[in-house]
Amino acid sequence: MAKDHSAAPPSGGDEKNPLADWLEGWTPQEVTRRKFMSVSMWTIGGLIALAYGGLGLKFLWPPSQSNVPLEEVGTSDEFKIGDPPVLKVTDNQGSEGGAWIVRLENEGLVAYDMHCTHLECPFTWVGNQFACPCHGSTFDIHGQVTHPPAPRPLRRRLVVEKDGKVLVGGIIS
Amino acid sequence: MSASKRLLQWLDERLSIKDDMTEALYHPVPRRESYLDYLGFAAVFVFISQFVTGILLATVYAPSLALTSDGLPYAYHAMKVLMSEPWGYFIRSLHFWGASFMVVVVFLHMLRVFYIGAYKKPRELNWMLGVLLLVTVLAFAFTGYLLPWDQEAYWATMVGTAMVGYAPLVGDWLTGILRGSEFLTQATISRFFSIHVLVLPITLVLLMAAHIGLVFRVGVTEADRALPPGWRKKHVRGTVDIPKGMVPFYPYGTFGMVMTVLVTMLALLAVAYFFLPEIQAPADPLNRDHYEPKPPWYFMFLYQFLKFVPGYYWAQVVAIVVIPTVAVLLLFLVPLLDKNPSHEPRRRPVALSAMASMVVLLVGLTYMGQKSTVIPPTEEVVTQAKWSDVSKIFQAYCASCHISTTSGGLSLASYESTMKGGQNGAVIVPGKPEESLLWLVINGEANQYNVPPMPLGGQPIPATARQTIENWIKDGASK
């Protein structure tokens, strides 16, 4: 072991560095005053750091998508089987967001979040598919990828029909 | 004793600074100097400029998306107000260009340090601090970019934070922490603002203090060669001892530094004065105008690189997360990886070739990325069109995807690759526009081939440009 690490403490007494001593082998019978203070110092310091770290993390933790309240975007008769998807503006945690809504024969009313699953650029309905201008991903009307680089199908949002109204909620897939 | 001397003595009795100051000012430096060795100091200057202009901007700006009476988010409105007044506009311009200057100066400083082998023993730690500083500078650029809240800011940040999401296991969580919401909201701009004006300045100042402190502690590489053997060991700290053929740092070296700062400042002032930065339309989360997101030039290499990546999920993870992380890590570990003790350029073929290839790669990708930006070609119809006429149109409207064969197998980069076509076969049938797939897709008439109208998801190519392409195909699609 290097000499510097075991240099004598300035006040004399036990001639070993308390921390190095503690690391080498700590047994309950040998708790000296110095060891106790050293261990307490590091423990208390660590706890303070942890408390502030945890506090910060809890504060910054993003809110869950499932908390997004349902929002009315139109009426049921606006969306008919065979019509192209329509982009509807929704609230996105205080900012604007959007969902492409379409009524499909087998799946019923479907709402796709407006961001591409590659790098979240906004895609549009072009011709007969969804197309993203950033990196050229395309999706079919069921949200399946028809051209990469998008790695996943379009994300769907909760969509509910109630009393002839269409309501959209948070992302569910 | 003069008053200033008495003051110094008074301070020295309390702080013991005399030896350190003597060492800092009167250490020997070579008589012949290269101004390239002062690039680090130019970086310090640009940072101070950013610091001062940043404080001034913060007196007007606030990261709020609350709507003002003109219906604009406050952050955007504040930028508009700032830019409506000449001095305000100039300060914004200085801060805007300062970001680019910072990146350029730091990059050149690193190249110089690498070239003269200044990262070698005993200066390994300072190189590593330098890499951390580079990362901090890029973080500054990335977080500052969002603050004007225009279309470019919004979408570049959307893509940038989405990239973080590709990190295995923690990706989605990290994106959430950065954004503070699912997408970009008030929470995002507040977080970016506090990182930009609180976290990063403190980080940078601490790292910079350590970085510069180490330069004084260990001495500069260029002095090593000029100093007599064993000088550093024999030298007593706090004494002035200038060997033959060398000069004290003050005022010889400091004069060079001031000259470097002067040149940097004049360049910054000139660029900021003559090229006032624009602001785009305010951020539209629905992108009703079909804006095509592009990063600022210093992230262009990454943007361009991603275009060459195949679409599988794991290829994306490797390209977006693994390769950049490994690249920064390798850069950080350069002093430990390069075990060649020589500082002589001729004796470091491997290191210097690696450096040259990196520079060529970065500059090349940046150039390609910049070139694929929309440069409006001539608005008039060209009747006897040649390849050079249509190539300009392809560059402007198609090359952001069709620069290599990753999109539909079609590259419009050269005449040969264009004529060769893509995965659906030839796209040009000379003499017959209506049978040419390229003509059909840009006119939105290729649905029977299951190819969507092009440009994908964007505005159609202007009618004049489409006519030029039609003329070119009709005339036989010659080179």
Chai-1 contact restraints between the chains, C-beta under 6 A:
chainA,res_idxA,chainB,res_idxB,connection_type,confidence,min_distance_angstrom,max_distance_angstrom,comment,restraint_id
A,L60,B,I177,contact,1.0,0.0,6.0,A-B,restraint_1
A,P62,B,G176,contact,1.0,0.0,6.0,A-B,restraint_2
A,P62,B,G180,contact,1.0,0.0,6.0,A-B,restraint_3
A,Q65,B,E182,contact,1.0,0.0,6.0,A-B,restraint_4
A,N92,B,F183,contact,1.0,0.0,6.0,A-B,restraint_5
A,Q93,B,S181,contact,1.0,0.0,6.0,A-B,restraint_6
A,Q93,B,T185,contact,1.0,0.0,6.0,A-B,restraint_7
A,G94,B,T185,contact,1.0,0.0,6.0,A-B,restraint_8
A,G94,B,Q186,contact,1.0,0.0,6.0,A-B,restraint_9
A,S95,B,T185,contact,1.0,0.0,6.0,A-B,restraint_10
A,S95,B,P285,contact,1.0,0.0,6.0,A-B,restraint_11
A,E96,B,P285,contact,1.0,0.0,6.0,A-B,restraint_12
A,E96,B,L286,contact,1.0,0.0,6.0,A-B,restraint_13
A,G98,B,L286,contact,1.0,0.0,6.0,A-B,restraint_14
A,L119,B,V159,contact,1.0,0.0,6.0,A-B,restraint_15
A,L119,B,A162,contact,1.0,0.0,6.0,A-B,restraint_16
A,E120,B,M158,contact,1.0,0.0,6.0,A-B,restraint_17
A,E120,B,A162,contact,1.0,0.0,6.0,A-B,restraint_18
A,C121,B,P293,contact,1.0,0.0,6.0,A-B,restraint_19
A,P122,B,N287,contact,1.0,0.0,6.0,A-B,restraint_20
A,F123,B,G457,contact,1.0,0.0,6.0,A-B,restraint_21
A,T124,B,G457,contact,1.0,0.0,6.0,A-B,restraint_22
A,V126,B,P452,contact,1.0,0.0,6.0,A-B,restraint_23
A,V126,B,P453,contact,1.0,0.0,6.0,A-B,restraint_24
A,V126,B,G457,contact,1.0,0.0,6.0,A-B,restraint_25
A,G127,B,N447,contact,1.0,0.0,6.0,A-B,restraint_26
A,G127,B,P452,contact,1.0,0.0,6.0,A-B,restraint_27
A,G127,B,P453,contact,1.0,0.0,6.0,A-B,restraint_28
A,Q129,B,P452,contact,1.0,0.0,6.0,A-B,restraint_29
A,A131,B,P452,contact,1.0,0.0,6.0,A-B,restraint_30
A,A131,B,L456,contact,1.0,0.0,6.0,A-B,restraint_31
A,A131,B,G457,contact,1.0,0.0,6.0,A-B,restraint_32
A,C132,B,G457,contact,1.0,0.0,6.0,A-B,restraint_33
A,P133,B,E292,contact,1.0,0.0,6.0,A-B,restraint_34
A,P133,B,G457,contact,1.0,0.0,6.0,A-B,restraint_35
A,P133,B,G458,contact,1.0,0.0,6.0,A-B,restraint_36
A,C134,B,P293,contact,1.0,0.0,6.0,A-B,restraint_37
A,G136,B,C401,contact,1.0,0.0,6.0,A-B,restraint_38
A,G136,B,S407,contact,1.0,0.0,6.0,A-B,restraint_39
A,G136,B,L456,contact,1.0,0.0,6.0,A-B,restraint_40
A,P148,B,G311,contact,1.0,0.0,6.0,A-B,restraint_41
A,P149,B,G311,contact,1.0,0.0,6.0,A-B,restraint_42
A,P151,B,Y313,contact,1.0,0.0,6.0,A-B,restraint_43
A,P151,B,Q316,contact,1.0,0.0,6.0,A-B,restraint_44
